[in-house]
């Protein structure tokens, strides 16, 4: 899966605050996400994050 910094993604399960949209803050072996609803940040292993992502909602900038 092609993930880039500052992309906004939708996860399968909602966060306890009710939001399902997250912004990507770090990309590598781990993916750091920030909840768009409450601002909570978490890091997931890349494999688990890719399984949890339903779709990419917004791509920031132009990615080649």
N, C-alpha and C positions, 0 to 999 in steps of 0.2 A: 504494500500500500504506500502510495506517495503522500507523505505528510510534510508540511512546511511550517515554519515559524509563523505565528499569528493567524493561522487558519482557524475558522470556527467550525466545530464538528458537533454532530448530534450523537449522543450515546443511547444505547438500548434501554438502560435503566435510568429513571429520574433520580436526581440528587434529593436528599431529604427536604431541601428548600422548595422542591417542585420543578426546578429547571432541568432540561435535558441538553442544553447547549453549553459547550466548553470552548475556551480559547487555548490553543497550543502555545506554551511558553518556552519549551525546550524539546529538541528532537535529537535522538541518539539511541543508545541502547535502552534508555528509559525515556518516557514521554512525560513532560510536566504539563498539567492542565489547570486552568482556572475556571471555576464555575461562573457563568454569566449572570446567574441569579443573585448569589450571595458573596462571591469573591473568594470562596474557599479554594486553596491550591492543593494538589496532590500529584504524586509521581507514581507511575505504573511502569512495569516492564513493557517494552515495546510489543511483545507478543500478546500480552493481555489487553493492552490498549487497542491494538488493531482488531481483536475479536469483539471489543465493546463498542466500537464505532459503527453506527448505522450508516451515516453518510456525511460528506463534507458539505457544509452549508455555504461557506463563504471563503474564498481564497483571497488572501491579502497580496497585492502586488502581482507582478507577472513572474511566473515560474517557468523556467525552461526545462 
